[in-house]
Structures are given as structure tokens and as C-alpha cells.
Amino acid sequence: MDPIKVDFSKERATKKKEIVIPPEKGALKIILSIIGALIVAVVAFYVMVPAINPKSYDFYLYIGIVAAAFIACLTILTGASKRPEYMPYVKRKSIVPAIIIGILALTVGIGWVVSSVFFHAGRYSELISNTRPLYAQEKLDANSAFNGSTGIQKGSLRDELNEETAESFSSIPKLDEDAASSLATRALSELASLGKVSQFTVYPEYTQINYREQPVRVVPLQYSNIIKWITNTGEGLPGYIIVDMADESTSFVECTDDKGGYVRYSPAEHFNELLKRHLRFEYPTYMFGDSTFEIDDSGKPFWVTPVIDKTIGLFGGEDVKGIILCEADGTCHEYTIKEIIDGSKDGYDLTWLDRIYNSDMLVSQYNYFGKFNGGFWNSLLGQKNVYVSTSGYNYIAKDDDVYMYTGITSITSDDSITGFILINQRTKQSIYYEVPGGTETSAQEAAEGRVKEKGYTATFPLLLNIGGEPTYFLSLKDASSIVQQYALINVRQYNKIGATGDNMSSCLKEYIDDLEGNGIKTNIDAEDVEDQIENEANGTAPDKTQPGTDANTKPEGATPEKPAAPEGAITGTVADIREAVIGGNTVYYVKLAQGSTYYSISASDCEDAIILSKGDSVAITVNGSPDGAIVKADDLKIQ
């Protein structure tokens, strides 16, 4: 017998070849998988509405979903998930879609890296000024031209921001978005005349615009629920609501034929009438920003949708290159940024547009400039001349445009600012005002501290020019978001100079007194303020909503006017309502925001009292002296 031979030498392991077992009718299943992927492509496009654009992240996600759908369909049709012997076949036939997914992921990864601010800090810092070449030189004089290479204009707050007077002060915006929301819902009662009560609610986006030189928020409608959509979508949305930010009035505006008819396309619609889907079918390669609701000077509604471009690398430097105006019936019009800045195209006036650039985009672009104007490494190490915006923003009407403004602070500062940046939301023209002082948050805390015992919450401040002094104006709201008082806080000396008041004029008078008590003179006449206070108390303050017009007169197409208050009536905003049953009759006790008196009136004498709500503007008529804790009212009218 031969001896057993054992070989202990190392041999190279041979890889076992994977056996590919094709399933029955494999070719048919591949065809069916392709068809399944195509079906997924159609459904995914309809649901996702991605831009067919290599600069869009959604485009890569969409292609990846379609490729993955083929693999999933083939796996299901071959039964490979339950019969592992077919998995090698699925892997081999999925090589191409797998490679596509890999290329997509690699492209997105590389595109993100090469578009990053690390490689393009200088270009990111110039985003805020990239509309500069579009301004015709003849439009820029020595006082308004962009300064230096940054494209950011340096201005004088005292000279360029409209100085408030005793009369104009009562017409400044008093409401923030929350307060405007609570008022807008009350205007829905006007739908009763159309037989549409309870069919609609207000859309949760409130666009602040400058409408006929008045600061207003325009509020579109949406359907109350899917059932209400089914029963009303054939006609569309019947109109919109205007909230006057100055006099706190609201009105419902029906979209009649002269305004383009009922709104058929909106973010509140579904299926083909959904606004973003309608735009995608019209412009399949465009990237869109968030649509905003605006009205032109005639009250005709439009959806304004910015067309987005990525200007740095593949995915960086997001900016606006134009807009799509969508009318109520879905008719779309395209305009470039240059045409918007010029103000017209083919004779069509575009100056009524207010919201082209999203506020968050503008803040982001300024922060790129503030952080990276000295280079990427300077933003991390030396931090020389590195600035950022503060934590919020508000809006100012200037030259018939809406400017977003925010405080600018050093990157190492928490509670002080170096100035303000104002950015035109139509043209992106940027103006910097050097004003050292407290942040907006500091002003809110200072205002709330002055009425600490009342527990009021301050709105985000509005920047004003009062007698040449930069001043924060804030409304003070109670727990129900009803404005109860007003506050003025000096920007430079926010912890020292300020005032609060139950009405606008008394607040202004106290603030002027405080300024003069600290050695700061203003050109506002104290007697004018006293007259204004007396006029407000008597309900005879003139309507200054349109320069050169008589009291209580507005041009055609403006917000519908409130009924004129009876002579001698006490006007104001309802702050509290109480009721009691006396002798079988319900008596309502109404307290106004500007005083402590309760005015009593029975339901049998005044039907308006039954539907009265907090925040309503009213005119109360009394016989005799209005002084006292409880005063009997002869009449009460909702304004």
C-alpha cells in the first residue's frame, strides 16, 4: 500500500463561480420590469414634480427612484426574494440601473463638494450684489449709487428713511403676522353673501405688500377640507382678504370678472390645478422657489413664483433669475430680473410687484457677504470685519417698494448691532445704515419690561425715523394676540429711552418727552401730538391713507372703507367683552384697548353687540360723560 501523501503547501484559493439560473420567461419579466419602472416614473413625476435640471437635487432623486423601481420590479417578478437561486440573475440584469444609481450618488457628492463655500468664498460673498450690472447707470445718482465693489449702498437713516410726524405716526403698521392672522379669519363672515360660509379658511401664508402706498397683508383662501374642495373646486377660490396693517381693518375682496375671475390654481388645490404642478407642466426644466400671493394696483390677484438658478458650481449660489406670474385662470407670463428692475415689459407695468426675493434667501446672501468678504479662513480664524444678521427681520415700505430689513451685528456680539441692512425685495438693491445700538430682541425685552405686570408680548420691532432718531416701534399683545398697547424704544439707548402708551399718539408724546428729557431734541411739535391725541379720543382723526385726499376717501380699487363713525362717537379696538342677563335681557360690557371703562349695551338695543369679538374696531355713542368704571352706551357700531 502506498503511503498517504499530505500536501501542506499553500495554494491560491479559487473563487467559486456564481451560478446564474434564469427564471422561467426571463425576457418577459425584464420587459414587464421596464414597464413597471416607466409607470413609477410617470407617477413619481406627477407626485414629486421635479425639475428636469441637473442643478436640482430632486432630479437625481427622481432618476434614482426610477432606476431602483426596475430592480424592485424584477426582484418581485422573478420571486428572487423567496427563491435565492434567482438572485444572481437579478443582480446581473440590474448592473445598468445600479451603475446609474452609483453615478447619480457620485455626481451629487462631487457636485456638493465643488459647490461649497470652501472653494468659492469670494463668489458667495458677491451674491447679494449680483444685480448691480442690471441697473442702468442713469438711474444711479451720487446719493444712491452702489458704493465700492460690494454693490451694497451705504445710506443715511436720518436722510433716507421717511421721518414720522404726529399725523403719519398713527398710520404705520401695527400688526405682525400672528395678529393679522387672527383678524383675517373674521373677514370670512363676508362669504355669507356668496353662500360660501364654512367652505373656506384662510391660507397660512400672509404676504405683506405695499398696496396703493398702504402696508397691507393679502391673504388667499384655501378649502376647509377635502370634501369642501370636491364641492367647490369647479368654481375655484372666490377671492382673498386684505388686512390693513395700519388701521387694523379687514375686508374680503371677491375675484369678479374684472379681476380675472375665481382663482383656479393655487397651493390649496389638488391634482392638475395644484399650482406647482401646473407650473411644472408649463416649464419642466425650471427650478422654482416658493410662490407668493400678490395683487396689482387694480386688485387683480397673481401667484408670483421665482425662477431659481444655481450660480456657483453645480448646486451652490442659489439666486433668482426671473419670475412666473400666474393669473387666476392659470395663464402664465415669464419675466426676467432685468425686466422687473426696469419696471415694465412691452408696456406692461411691473412696478407693483413687491416680493420677488424670499426674505430667508436675502438674509442668507447677506450673511455670506458678512462672513466671507475677507475670505474663508478669515471667517474662522482672524474674523476681521465679520458680520452676521440678527435673529429676525421685518419690512419697511420705501419708495413704493417693500424692503426687508434686519440688524447687523459682529459675529462675537450677542445684544448689540452695528447697523441695519435694507434689501429691496423686488430688485435686491441693498442699503446699509450704520446705527450702533441694541438688537431687535433687546428692544422686545425692553418693551415687555416696561409692562411686565401686564404680561404682554412684544411684536418684532419696526424701524422708524422719529425726529432723526432711529427708533424701534413695537405692538404689545395679550395672550389672545390682541394688540393692547404700543411701545417706542430708542435704538441707540434701548435700555434707557423708551415709552409705552394705550394709543399711538400718547405713546409718541411720552417718547418725545423722554428724548427731550435726555437732551435729544426733535422737530415734532408737541402741540401737534396733543391735537392728534384729542382727535383720536373724539374719533375725529383724519384718514391719511392717501396723500391729498379727504378724510375717509380712498381711490377706486383700494381696501373698502369702514363706515364713518357718528360725530362724537368713541372709537377704538375691543379689548374685553363680558355679558350678564339682567331682567331677562342680555347686556354686553365692552372695554376698549385705550381705556379702562366698560360700555354697557343690551342685545335688544344693539344687534352688533351679539356678534362682537375681541379685536373688532367699534364706534360707541354715549349720552353724557364717558367717564366712570361702567358707562351706559346708546349705540354701538362695528367699523
VMD Tcl script that draws the C-alpha trace (Angstrom):
set ca {
  {0.00 0.00 0.00}
  {1.34 3.40 -0.95}
  {1.75 5.85 1.88}
  {-0.76 8.68 2.23}
  {0.61 11.91 0.85}
  {-0.36 15.13 2.51}
  {0.50 18.41 0.82}
  {0.81 21.25 3.34}
  {1.76 23.91 0.78}
  {-0.48 26.98 0.45}
  {-2.50 27.11 -2.70}
  {-4.25 30.19 -4.06}
  {-7.94 29.87 -3.29}
  {-10.07 29.84 -6.34}
  {-13.24 31.90 -6.23}
  {-16.32 29.83 -6.68}
  {-18.16 31.00 -9.75}
  {-21.72 32.14 -9.05}
  {-24.23 30.09 -10.96}
  {-26.83 32.17 -12.80}
  {-30.18 30.44 -13.11}
  {-32.59 32.34 -15.36}
  {-36.22 32.22 -14.26}
  {-38.96 30.97 -16.48}
  {-39.91 33.58 -19.12}
  {-36.99 35.77 -18.02}
  {-37.17 38.07 -21.06}
  {-40.85 38.77 -20.47}
  {-40.18 39.62 -16.85}
  {-37.47 42.07 -17.86}
  {-39.91 43.78 -20.25}
  {-42.54 43.90 -17.51}
  {-39.97 45.36 -15.11}
  {-39.16 48.11 -17.63}
  {-42.86 48.85 -17.98}
  {-43.20 48.93 -14.19}
  {-40.28 51.36 -13.94}
  {-41.91 53.59 -16.56}
  {-45.17 53.58 -14.61}
  {-43.24 54.55 -11.47}
  {-41.52 57.31 -13.49}
  {-44.87 58.80 -14.51}
  {-46.38 58.55 -11.03}
  {-43.23 59.86 -9.32}
  {-43.04 62.81 -11.71}
  {-46.70 63.66 -11.08}
  {-46.26 63.47 -7.30}
  {-42.75 64.91 -6.91}
  {-42.94 67.41 -9.85}
  {-39.13 67.58 -10.03}
  {-37.32 69.97 -12.34}
  {-35.64 68.11 -15.21}
  {-32.50 70.05 -14.46}
  {-29.01 68.77 -13.47}
  {-28.75 71.58 -10.90}
  {-31.71 70.22 -8.93}
  {-31.24 67.64 -6.17}
  {-34.76 66.38 -6.86}
  {-33.75 65.49 -10.42}
  {-31.15 63.00 -9.18}
  {-33.52 61.61 -6.57}
  {-36.18 61.14 -9.24}
  {-33.84 59.26 -11.62}
  {-32.62 57.14 -8.71}
  {-36.19 56.18 -7.78}
  {-36.93 55.09 -11.36}
  {-33.75 53.00 -11.54}
  {-34.49 51.42 -8.16}
  {-38.05 50.70 -9.34}
  {-36.71 48.49 -12.16}
  {-34.64 46.47 -9.69}
  {-37.58 46.13 -7.30}
  {-39.97 45.04 -10.08}
  {-37.54 42.43 -11.40}
  {-36.97 41.09 -7.88}
  {-40.71 40.74 -7.32}
  {-41.49 39.23 -10.74}
  {-38.72 36.60 -10.53}
  {-39.59 35.76 -6.93}
  {-35.91 36.20 -6.01}
  {-36.82 37.40 -2.53}
  {-38.28 33.94 -1.81}
  {-36.10 31.87 -4.16}
  {-32.46 32.90 -3.62}
  {-31.27 30.88 -6.61}
  {-32.69 33.59 -8.88}
  {-30.86 36.44 -7.09}
  {-27.68 36.12 -9.25}
  {-29.87 36.59 -12.33}
  {-31.45 39.71 -10.82}
  {-28.01 41.10 -9.92}
  {-26.68 40.58 -13.44}
  {-29.70 42.23 -15.09}
  {-29.58 45.11 -12.59}
  {-25.99 46.11 -13.35}
  {-27.01 49.04 -15.57}
  {-29.55 50.62 -13.16}
  {-27.12 50.01 -10.28}
  {-24.38 51.83 -12.19}
  {-26.84 54.68 -12.86}
  {-27.61 54.96 -9.13}
  {-23.90 54.95 -8.33}
  {-23.18 57.66 -10.89}
  {-26.03 59.76 -9.51}
  {-24.73 59.45 -5.95}
  {-21.17 60.24 -7.06}
  {-22.33 63.26 -9.08}
  {-24.32 64.66 -6.16}
  {-21.41 64.12 -3.77}
  {-18.81 65.71 -6.05}
  {-21.21 68.49 -7.06}
  {-21.88 69.36 -3.42}
  {-18.16 69.48 -2.60}
  {-17.10 71.59 -5.59}
  {-20.02 73.97 -4.97}
  {-19.15 74.51 -1.33}
  {-18.23 77.85 0.15}
  {-14.76 76.47 0.98}
  {-13.78 76.74 -2.69}
  {-15.88 79.78 -3.62}
  {-15.98 82.09 -0.59}
  {-15.46 85.17 -2.77}
  {-18.27 84.32 -5.16}
  {-20.66 83.57 -2.30}
  {-19.88 86.96 -0.75}
  {-20.88 88.67 -4.03}
  {-24.34 87.06 -4.30}
  {-26.01 89.97 -2.50}
  {-24.78 92.42 -5.17}
  {-25.11 90.44 -8.37}
  {-27.99 92.59 -9.67}
  {-25.72 95.64 -9.83}
  {-24.91 95.33 -13.57}
  {-28.65 95.32 -14.35}
  {-29.17 98.86 -13.07}
  {-28.86 101.43 -15.84}
  {-26.18 103.96 -14.89}
  {-28.52 106.89 -15.49}
  {-30.74 105.56 -12.69}
  {-27.96 105.87 -10.12}
  {-27.06 109.32 -8.89}
  {-24.31 110.27 -6.46}
  {-26.53 109.72 -3.45}
  {-27.98 106.35 -4.42}
  {-25.21 104.65 -6.38}
  {-23.76 101.43 -5.04}
  {-20.60 102.15 -3.09}
  {-17.39 100.31 -3.77}
  {-17.16 96.86 -5.28}
  {-19.54 95.19 -2.87}
  {-22.67 96.55 -4.51}
  {-24.09 97.46 -1.09}
  {-25.18 101.07 -0.83}
  {-24.30 103.00 2.33}
  {-27.07 105.33 3.36}
  {-28.11 107.83 5.99}
  {-31.04 106.70 8.10}
  {-31.83 110.28 9.08}
  {-31.96 111.49 5.46}
  {-33.37 108.49 3.58}
  {-35.91 106.84 5.86}
  {-39.18 108.77 5.94}
  {-39.38 110.85 9.09}
  {-42.55 110.27 11.07}
  {-44.83 113.16 12.03}
  {-47.62 113.40 14.58}
  {-50.16 112.59 11.86}
  {-48.25 109.93 9.90}
  {-47.32 108.05 13.07}
  {-50.90 106.84 13.50}
  {-50.75 105.22 10.03}
  {-47.71 102.97 10.47}
  {-48.15 99.16 10.51}
  {-49.25 97.91 13.92}
  {-49.73 94.20 13.27}
  {-47.38 91.27 12.92}
  {-48.28 88.07 11.07}
  {-49.91 86.42 14.10}
  {-52.13 89.40 14.83}
  {-53.02 89.71 11.14}
  {-53.98 86.03 11.11}
  {-56.47 86.45 13.93}
  {-58.04 89.42 12.11}
  {-58.17 87.75 8.70}
  {-60.40 84.92 9.86}
  {-63.10 87.41 10.83}
  {-63.45 88.62 7.26}
  {-64.65 85.14 6.25}
  {-68.10 86.10 7.50}
  {-68.42 88.25 4.35}
  {-68.62 84.99 2.34}
  {-72.20 84.67 3.57}
  {-73.37 86.92 0.75}
  {-71.94 84.37 -1.71}
  {-73.44 81.39 0.06}
  {-69.93 80.11 0.88}
  {-69.90 80.21 4.68}
  {-67.75 77.43 6.24}
  {-66.47 76.32 2.84}
  {-63.11 78.08 3.09}
  {-60.45 79.07 5.60}
  {-57.51 81.43 5.28}
  {-54.31 80.13 3.67}
  {-51.46 80.15 6.23}
  {-49.19 82.41 4.16}
  {-49.64 86.16 4.58}
  {-47.79 88.29 2.02}
  {-47.00 91.84 3.16}
  {-47.03 94.23 0.22}
  {-47.28 97.95 -0.42}
  {-50.74 98.31 -1.98}
  {-51.53 101.82 -3.24}
  {-48.91 103.16 -0.83}
  {-50.52 101.35 2.09}
  {-48.85 98.50 4.02}
  {-51.24 95.54 3.83}
  {-51.16 91.78 4.03}
  {-53.03 89.91 1.32}
  {-54.40 86.54 2.39}
  {-55.59 83.92 -0.13}
  {-58.18 81.31 0.78}
  {-57.98 77.55 0.95}
  {-60.62 74.82 1.20}
  {-61.76 73.81 4.68}
  {-61.21 70.11 3.92}
  {-61.11 67.64 1.05}
  {-64.92 67.39 0.92}
  {-65.21 71.17 0.59}
  {-62.57 71.01 -2.16}
  {-64.63 68.44 -4.08}
  {-67.76 70.59 -3.90}
  {-66.09 73.93 -4.71}
  {-63.10 73.23 -6.95}
  {-65.24 73.51 -10.08}
  {-65.67 77.23 -9.41}
  {-62.37 77.92 -7.69}
  {-61.48 80.16 -4.75}
  {-63.88 83.13 -4.68}
  {-61.49 85.83 -3.50}
  {-58.93 86.97 -0.96}
  {-58.68 89.02 2.22}
  {-56.87 92.31 2.72}
  {-55.63 93.16 6.21}
  {-54.69 96.81 6.60}
  {-51.60 96.83 8.84}
  {-52.15 100.45 9.88}
  {-55.82 100.76 10.84}
  {-56.25 97.03 11.62}
  {-59.27 96.70 9.31}
  {-60.02 93.65 7.19}
  {-62.05 93.17 4.05}
  {-62.95 90.33 1.73}
  {-62.44 91.04 -1.98}
  {-64.38 88.90 -4.43}
  {-62.50 87.94 -7.59}
  {-65.05 89.20 -10.10}
  {-64.55 89.00 -13.85}
  {-62.72 92.34 -13.97}
  {-60.16 90.81 -11.57}
  {-59.67 87.67 -13.63}
  {-62.43 85.58 -12.08}
  {-62.22 82.99 -9.31}
  {-58.77 81.60 -8.54}
  {-58.47 78.19 -10.22}
  {-54.81 77.42 -9.45}
  {-53.26 77.67 -6.00}
  {-51.17 75.72 -3.46}
  {-54.52 74.77 -1.85}
  {-55.72 72.91 -4.95}
  {-55.12 69.26 -5.85}
  {-54.27 67.22 -8.95}
  {-53.74 69.27 -12.12}
  {-54.90 72.52 -10.50}
  {-52.20 72.41 -7.85}
  {-50.09 75.48 -8.61}
  {-46.65 73.86 -8.56}
  {-47.88 71.00 -10.80}
  {-49.42 73.47 -13.24}
  {-46.12 75.38 -13.40}
  {-44.09 72.20 -13.80}
  {-46.12 71.08 -16.80}
  {-45.64 74.53 -18.35}
  {-41.92 74.79 -17.51}
  {-40.48 71.27 -16.99}
  {-36.82 72.37 -16.70}
  {-37.26 75.38 -14.38}
  {-36.42 75.31 -10.68}
  {-38.97 77.25 -8.64}
  {-38.92 78.97 -5.30}
  {-41.93 79.40 -3.01}
  {-44.93 81.07 -4.65}
  {-46.36 84.19 -3.03}
  {-49.77 85.79 -3.47}
  {-49.87 89.41 -4.65}
  {-52.35 91.83 -6.19}
  {-51.71 94.60 -8.67}
  {-52.96 98.16 -8.26}
  {-56.39 97.21 -9.63}
  {-56.77 94.38 -7.12}
  {-56.23 91.60 -9.67}
  {-54.63 88.56 -7.98}
  {-51.50 86.75 -9.15}
  {-49.27 83.98 -7.90}
  {-45.66 85.17 -8.13}
  {-43.17 82.31 -8.42}
  {-39.42 83.00 -8.58}
  {-37.35 81.03 -11.09}
  {-34.26 79.76 -9.27}
  {-30.74 79.32 -10.63}
  {-27.64 77.79 -9.01}
  {-24.85 80.20 -9.90}
  {-21.84 78.57 -8.18}
  {-20.70 75.11 -9.17}
  {-23.49 72.60 -9.61}
  {-25.59 73.20 -6.51}
  {-24.32 76.40 -4.87}
  {-25.14 80.10 -5.02}
  {-28.94 79.92 -5.17}
  {-30.40 83.06 -6.69}
  {-33.42 84.32 -8.65}
  {-33.14 84.83 -12.40}
  {-36.76 85.67 -13.16}
  {-40.38 85.06 -12.21}
  {-43.52 83.39 -13.49}
  {-46.73 85.37 -13.00}
  {-49.74 83.06 -12.88}
  {-53.19 84.58 -13.25}
  {-56.35 83.23 -11.61}
  {-57.22 81.17 -14.70}
  {-53.72 79.66 -14.95}
  {-52.35 81.91 -17.71}
  {-48.61 82.27 -17.14}
  {-46.23 85.11 -18.01}
  {-42.44 84.97 -17.72}
  {-40.26 87.95 -16.81}
  {-36.52 88.29 -16.26}
  {-34.93 90.13 -13.35}
  {-33.76 92.87 -15.71}
  {-37.33 93.45 -16.92}
  {-38.52 93.61 -13.30}
  {-35.82 96.13 -12.38}
  {-36.61 98.22 -15.48}
  {-40.24 98.17 -14.31}
  {-42.02 97.12 -17.49}
  {-42.11 94.78 -20.47}
  {-43.94 95.56 -23.71}
  {-45.75 98.38 -21.94}
  {-46.94 96.24 -19.02}
  {-46.13 97.89 -15.69}
  {-44.22 95.63 -13.29}
  {-43.50 98.15 -10.55}
  {-46.47 96.89 -8.46}
  {-44.56 93.68 -7.75}
  {-43.12 93.64 -4.23}
  {-41.97 90.10 -3.36}
  {-39.50 88.64 -5.87}
  {-36.76 87.65 -3.46}
  {-37.62 85.49 -0.48}
  {-36.62 87.07 2.85}
  {-34.72 83.99 4.03}
  {-32.71 83.97 0.78}
  {-31.80 87.63 1.22}
  {-30.70 87.08 4.81}
  {-28.63 84.08 3.72}
  {-26.98 86.06 0.91}
  {-26.11 88.94 3.21}
  {-24.63 86.52 5.75}
  {-22.42 85.09 3.01}
  {-21.14 88.62 2.39}
  {-20.77 89.38 6.09}
  {-18.85 86.19 6.82}
  {-16.77 85.67 3.70}
  {-15.95 89.14 2.35}
  {-12.46 88.62 3.80}
  {-12.10 85.03 2.65}
  {-13.00 81.63 4.04}
  {-10.20 81.31 6.58}
  {-10.75 84.84 7.90}
  {-14.32 83.81 8.79}
  {-12.93 81.10 11.08}
  {-9.60 82.43 12.37}
  {-8.94 86.18 12.29}
  {-12.63 87.12 11.88}
  {-11.71 90.65 10.85}
  {-14.80 92.60 9.69}
  {-17.00 89.52 10.01}
  {-20.69 90.35 10.50}
  {-23.96 88.43 10.56}
  {-27.62 89.40 10.66}
  {-29.62 89.27 13.85}
  {-32.22 86.61 14.54}
  {-35.23 88.16 12.79}
  {-36.43 90.60 10.15}
  {-39.31 92.91 9.33}
  {-40.49 95.04 6.43}
  {-40.39 98.74 5.56}
  {-42.28 100.50 2.77}
  {-39.88 102.81 0.94}
  {-40.23 104.45 -2.48}
  {-43.35 102.34 -3.19}
  {-41.35 99.13 -2.71}
  {-41.09 96.71 0.20}
  {-37.69 96.45 1.85}
  {-36.77 93.63 4.17}
  {-34.56 94.85 6.99}
  {-32.58 93.20 9.74}
  {-29.99 94.27 12.26}
  {-26.30 93.61 11.62}
  {-24.06 92.51 14.47}
  {-20.48 91.45 14.94}
  {-20.09 87.68 14.91}
  {-18.88 87.86 18.52}
  {-21.70 90.13 19.75}
  {-24.95 88.96 21.34}
  {-27.00 92.04 22.19}
  {-25.73 94.98 20.12}
  {-25.82 95.94 16.46}
  {-23.55 97.96 14.21}
  {-26.40 98.98 11.92}
  {-29.18 97.78 9.64}
  {-29.30 96.30 6.17}
  {-32.32 97.16 4.00}
  {-32.82 95.00 0.89}
  {-35.39 95.72 -1.80}
  {-37.44 92.56 -2.29}
  {-38.19 93.44 -5.90}
  {-34.71 94.44 -7.13}
  {-32.36 93.24 -4.36}
  {-30.84 96.69 -4.09}
  {-29.12 96.72 -0.69}
  {-28.61 99.67 1.65}
  {-26.56 99.62 4.85}
  {-27.25 102.12 7.62}
  {-24.60 102.45 10.29}
  {-26.52 102.77 13.57}
  {-24.93 101.32 16.71}
  {-27.40 100.21 19.34}
  {-29.41 97.31 20.69}
  {-30.70 94.32 18.75}
  {-34.35 93.81 17.96}
  {-34.52 91.17 20.68}
  {-33.13 93.66 23.21}
  {-35.86 96.12 22.18}
  {-38.54 93.46 22.65}
  {-37.24 92.68 26.13}
  {-37.08 96.38 26.98}
  {-40.67 96.97 25.82}
  {-42.00 93.93 27.69}
  {-40.12 95.02 30.80}
  {-42.00 98.33 30.81}
  {-45.34 96.50 31.10}
  {-44.09 93.47 32.99}
  {-47.10 93.42 35.30}
  {-49.46 93.02 32.33}
  {-47.65 90.06 30.80}
  {-47.85 91.43 27.25}
  {-45.74 90.04 24.40}
  {-43.92 92.43 22.05}
  {-44.06 92.01 18.30}
  {-40.86 92.03 16.26}
  {-39.95 95.73 16.03}
  {-40.42 98.06 13.10}
  {-37.63 100.52 12.37}
  {-38.70 104.20 12.33}
  {-37.10 107.59 11.98}
  {-38.57 109.84 14.67}
  {-37.06 113.29 14.73}
  {-33.85 111.91 13.23}
  {-33.58 109.27 15.97}
  {-33.59 105.61 14.88}
  {-36.42 104.07 16.88}
  {-37.98 100.66 17.30}
  {-41.78 100.56 17.21}
  {-43.49 97.54 18.75}
  {-47.05 96.47 19.44}
  {-47.77 94.79 22.76}
  {-50.19 91.86 22.53}
  {-52.09 89.96 25.18}
  {-52.43 86.19 25.36}
  {-55.12 86.28 22.64}
  {-52.79 88.12 20.20}
  {-54.91 91.27 20.55}
  {-52.87 94.48 20.44}
  {-53.34 96.29 23.75}
  {-50.56 98.88 23.84}
  {-47.70 100.29 21.80}
  {-44.04 100.90 22.59}
  {-41.22 103.03 21.23}
  {-37.67 102.07 22.14}
  {-34.63 104.13 21.18}
  {-32.17 102.06 19.13}
  {-29.02 103.73 20.49}
  {-30.13 103.82 24.14}
  {-32.62 100.96 24.24}
  {-32.12 100.33 27.95}
  {-32.72 103.97 28.89}
  {-35.01 105.82 26.48}
  {-38.44 104.49 25.57}
  {-42.17 104.79 26.10}
  {-45.42 102.83 26.07}
  {-48.99 104.01 25.57}
  {-52.56 102.85 25.13}
  {-52.75 104.64 21.75}
  {-50.25 105.69 19.13}
  {-50.19 109.41 19.83}
  {-49.87 109.17 23.62}
  {-47.01 106.73 23.11}
  {-45.32 109.17 20.73}
  {-45.76 112.10 23.15}
  {-44.26 110.17 26.04}
  {-41.35 109.11 23.83}
  {-40.66 112.68 22.68}
  {-40.76 113.84 26.29}
  {-38.27 111.12 27.22}
  {-35.97 112.08 24.34}
  {-36.02 115.75 25.29}
  {-35.53 114.83 28.94}
  {-32.29 113.17 27.88}
  {-31.13 116.16 25.86}
  {-32.26 114.92 22.42}
  {-34.29 117.50 20.52}
  {-36.76 116.55 17.77}
  {-38.63 118.63 15.20}
  {-42.01 117.14 16.14}
  {-44.27 119.82 17.62}
  {-45.69 118.77 20.98}
  {-48.89 120.71 20.23}
  {-49.42 118.63 17.07}
  {-49.17 115.46 19.14}
  {-51.62 116.86 21.70}
  {-54.06 117.68 18.89}
  {-53.70 114.21 17.48}
  {-54.43 112.66 20.89}
  {-57.56 114.80 21.22}
  {-58.71 113.88 17.71}
  {-58.25 110.16 18.42}
  {-60.16 110.47 21.68}
  {-63.04 112.17 19.86}
  {-62.91 109.79 16.92}
  {-62.23 112.67 14.50}
  {-58.67 111.90 13.43}
  {-58.44 112.39 9.66}
  {-57.73 109.45 7.36}
  {-54.21 109.84 5.99}
  {-54.19 106.69 3.95}
  {-53.87 108.58 0.66}
  {-51.92 111.85 0.44}
  {-54.02 114.71 -0.82}
  {-57.39 113.03 -0.27}
  {-60.18 113.97 2.06}
  {-60.82 112.05 5.25}
  {-62.34 108.61 4.78}
  {-61.80 108.71 1.00}
  {-59.79 106.09 -0.87}
  {-59.29 105.59 -4.61}
  {-61.21 103.01 -6.57}
  {-59.84 99.52 -6.06}
  {-58.41 100.24 -2.60}
  {-59.45 98.46 0.56}
  {-63.20 99.04 1.15}
  {-63.75 101.84 3.61}
  {-65.19 101.35 7.06}
  {-68.49 103.05 7.86}
  {-67.99 106.57 9.13}
  {-68.23 106.88 12.90}
  {-71.07 109.07 14.19}
  {-70.00 112.53 15.30}
  {-68.80 112.46 18.90}
  {-68.58 108.65 18.99}
  {-65.81 106.94 20.92}
  {-63.80 104.71 18.58}
  {-61.31 102.01 19.37}
  {-60.44 98.32 19.37}
  {-62.33 95.91 21.61}
  {-60.04 94.53 24.33}
  {-62.58 92.71 26.52}
  {-66.25 91.64 26.37}
  {-68.38 90.50 29.29}
  {-72.08 89.74 29.48}
  {-74.79 89.38 32.07}
  {-78.51 88.60 31.99}
  {-80.46 91.42 33.65}
  {-84.25 91.35 33.73}
  {-84.28 88.60 31.12}
  {-82.21 90.66 28.70}
  {-78.55 90.03 27.83}
  {-76.33 93.03 28.49}
  {-72.85 93.27 26.99}
  {-70.00 95.17 28.65}
  {-67.33 96.27 26.19}
  {-63.88 97.58 27.11}
  {-61.69 99.33 24.55}
  {-57.93 98.97 24.31}
  {-57.25 102.63 25.07}
  {-59.06 102.89 28.39}
  {-60.41 101.10 31.45}
  {-64.12 102.00 31.08}
  {-66.69 99.28 30.26}
  {-69.54 100.42 27.99}
  {-72.79 98.56 28.57}
  {-75.46 97.92 25.95}
  {-78.26 95.39 25.73}
  {-78.74 92.90 22.91}
  {-82.27 94.20 22.32}
  {-80.90 97.69 21.66}
  {-77.93 96.65 19.51}
  {-77.66 93.52 17.38}
  {-74.00 94.31 16.58}
  {-73.13 93.54 20.20}
  {-74.19 89.91 19.72}
  {-71.54 89.25 17.02}
  {-68.83 91.40 18.60}
  {-65.37 89.84 19.04}
  {-62.13 90.92 20.63}
  {-60.05 92.97 18.23}
  {-63.04 94.42 16.36}
  {-62.97 98.15 15.64}
  {-66.10 99.85 17.02}
  {-67.71 103.25 17.38}
  {-69.62 103.72 20.68}
  {-72.10 106.54 21.24}
  {-72.82 107.64 24.82}
  {-75.16 110.27 26.21}
  {-73.31 112.36 28.76}
  {-69.87 111.96 30.24}
  {-67.88 108.87 29.15}
  {-66.03 108.82 32.47}
  {-66.56 106.06 35.03}
  {-65.99 102.35 35.54}
  {-69.22 101.43 33.68}
  {-70.93 103.78 31.24}
  {-74.22 103.09 29.50}
  {-73.91 103.24 25.71}
  {-76.71 104.45 23.47}
  {-75.38 102.74 20.36}
  {-72.52 100.56 19.16}
  {-71.41 100.00 15.57}
  {-68.75 97.61 14.28}
  {-66.45 99.53 11.93}
}
mol new
graphics top color blue
foreach p $ca { graphics top sphere $p radius 0.5 }
foreach p [lrange $ca 0 end-1] q [lrange $ca 1 end] { graphics top cylinder $p $q radius 0.2 }
display resetview
